[in-house]
Amino acid sequence: MRFPIVAVLVTFSAFALAQDSSVTPPFVTTPEEVVERMLRLAGTGPRDTVIDLGSGDGRIVIAAARSFGARGIGVDIDAKLVALSQENARRAGVAQRTEFAVRDALKTDLTQASVVTVYLLPFLIDQLQPKFLAELKPGARIVTHAFGMKGWKPDRSETVTLSRPRGSHDSKGERSEIHLWIVPAQVRGEWRAAGWRLRIHQNFQEIEVEGEGDGRTLEVEQARLEGEVLRFSGAGFSFQGRVAAERIAGELRRGAAVAPLAFTRR
């Protein structure tokens, strides 16, 4: 990944270079500990396609393929770094499971990604945020290094303490913050099932559930949306279902009794 040499190491963007296309910013590599933790935080596995936005020397994409069995795609604005990434992938024995392209992150098609890794300036992340929601499927994971997203709280965050700080002999080590978001299904609105009515309020993955069941007001105490999985519960009942387009199909539990229950959007 490419970074300016400043107190905080962040990626230059194509827009930052628009005034002078002859300038190629210096970069430092993402520490291996951060690469590993980003991919683990995302739960990366063989079924995943990982897209790294601002892929630099390709190490995240290569690690995703070599250590996690995933398919990896890297995009970068620097053709020399893309060529270096391709050579690094060949040497690592993962050229068949990786690809690299000279491309603007904001113009990259994300629809095939199940994991997106990002180390970009905050104003670029702001521009990418609606693109994430528009193009990524519910359940896709986004992992950022150092920066968050406006108004969208991470599902999880971790601090990585480097075993050997970059350019320092300080035994305490540098710290890197990484954040995970799971793209939520769109569940806001009213839903109906036989004898049931739900109204769901949604702010990204944060939800509130109101409604009625069998003629009684539901006293929902907990509600959670993780990707396409919706859960809510209260005294004596719990529901877990999967969102697919205009339907939430799952199971209702009341004590030891379990019954199928499917809601459709009104």
C-alpha angles and dihedrals in degrees: 000000000000122000138176115233101252135120090279115044109224137154123270114229133218086250092056088057097044092099093056116018091184092069116096111188121224117248140199124208124254107251114256091238090058092047091052095046094046091055093043092048088055091051090236116194144159093284093057132099109208120201116193114200108211095013100182110182091359099248097138092048091046093048091049090055099038102039102026103029093236129140110251134205124184128191126191137161093227113084092197091057091047089054090048090050091052091051092046090051091050091051091048090053095241102103090117092058098041139062134183131198139184100242145136111254091225091056096046118117106236099179094104095049124104091175127034121188120199137185103167141132114280095248089057092048087052089056093045095050097081089042090056091053094044099046108027121082120238108274094033113132129227120196122189131188117221101342136070136204128263113260094349112103117211118250088223138000132194137189117222116202110204116230090218118021118228109264094351140097093205105135092209091071133214121280127227124194119216126185134199129207125183111207106242127222115244106255103151113131140037126328130187138199131165104298092354137098128182133186113193124196113199139192104174104297094345112097142174120203125205128171153104133273125192090347095309129109110251113237098206111191100174132025129174137176119196112175105304096342116100123192131177133163146172140169107329099354143068135179131199123180145154123243117227116170106296097354138077110195123183148105134296118211124201110175106305093342119100124188134172115251129181127188126199125201113257 
